[in-house]
């Protein structure tokens, strides 16, 4: 009887310890699941922060170029000769011609169009996720809505990146060339020249690629794009 009593007591204690252990394992699993979810949320937030920092850098670079152009313009105004004679009024019967100004109007389905930075960030987020068709549409729309914004050259550059990512090298070449042609003082010119060289090379035109890369290295020798070109190209 004593043996059975001891055995019964031991079994009860063992069951109690096993139950406690199972509870501990269950709690540990829940904690692990909760930590995994928190880590996932943290990674997502870090990704959003990285995205914001990248776009902010684009904004700062573009604004710096704009300030530089304004300073150069003011300097030119100060040096310019001011005519001593007042301009003559137009002859009677002849009105001064009015030049129409066309501006794209945001559609009702584009609430972010009221904020250029938000619109740009939205377009870039599509590029990041690999949705190049939507990104192309958004960047193209941004350019139409804000043709003179500080980020317009950036939007045009990323439009070229979309074509390049889709291996549409001819469209990429045209777009990167447009960046250099329409925004010669923009902050994206070195990067556009680099990707223009990549595009020519991918399209099988090594001669054009060589010319573009040589131009990049000569005109922007200290740029990050020039350093990348020196590493990749061995002409």
Secondary structure, DSSP 8 states (H G I E B T S, - for coil): -HHHHHHHHHHHHHHHHHHHHHHHHHHHHHHHHHHHHHHHHHHHHHHHHHHHHHHHHHHHHHHHHHHHHHHHHHHHHHHS---SS------TT--------------TT-GGGGSHHHHHHHHHHHHHTT-HHHHHHHHHHHHHH-TTSTTHHHHHHHHHHHHHHTT-HHHHHHHHHHHHHH-TTSTTHHHHHHHHHHHHHHTT-HHHHHHHHHHHHHHSTTSHHHHHHHHH---
